Amino acid sequence: MFTLSQFTLLALAGTSLAAPALHQREAWGGGWGHVWEYATEVVTVIGNAPEATYAAPIQTSEPEDNGWRWTWTYEAPAATTTEAAVTTVVSTSAPVATTPTTSWVVWTTETTAAAPSATSASYGTGYLGIANKWRAAAGLPTYTESSKLVANALKTAQDSNGQLVHELNSGTFAQVLAPGNADNFESVYVGGWLCEISTLAGLNGICSTLAQGWDHSNGETGHAEILSSTTYSEIGCALAKGIWACDLA
């Protein structure tokens, strides 16, 4: 096992060397919500007025003319009309039982920052592809893999025996080291090394997630300076005994 409390940057015979410390990483996110609505109903009732009524008195026949005459008069009662009022009733009770319409909307929260625009090209998933993806994102020339540098990096990682011990081998002009495993090279390359200078071109805020778990509190920038330099055009990386090593020339 190894213990590292700060980044180290060593200058050895014109060679740049550096290595950061790794802590546990984690991130999470999520969310949900819903909206709903319902309708109301108004009921109107209208009554019909009764028809007008009229009752005339029964008339009796006049007596026959028998030599004398008598007359009589009467006054018919005035016709009467009764009209019922029209009534409108507005329901104040609860709406007619209906099933409310419910609409659910679900929101999700991304747990990783957006990838740089230059990733539209395919660089592969190996260490060289990952390194060149981020070189292109920064507008820098991509690396060429060197078998000599791969061998130098492997020897350094093996000789370190799980510790961050730099080693100068013939053909190597710069070297970066970090603890890691076969599945986290991008975290090492970006979060551990490039994010020492989070404002580098092409990072675009990615350090808020990929740098989680990496300790940059000592202000070291050596790894980022090496990997963002145009001085080096060749690279070779290797993993051994829990140590990632990349040699450059």
KAUR-V633670 format. One record per helix or strand. SS is the DSSP state (~ for helix, > for strand). FROM is the first residue (numbers start at 0). LEN is the number of residues. If there is no record, write none. Layout:
# KAUR-V633670
[[SS FROM LEN] [SS FROM LEN]]
This chain:
# KAUR-V633670
[[> 7 5] [> 14 5] [> 21 1] [> 32 5] [> 52 1] [> 79 1] [> 100 5] [~ 116 4] [~ 126 11] [> 143 2] [~ 146 14] [> 173 6] [~ 184 13] [~ 206 4] [> 213 1] [~ 221 6] [> 233 7] [> 242 6]]
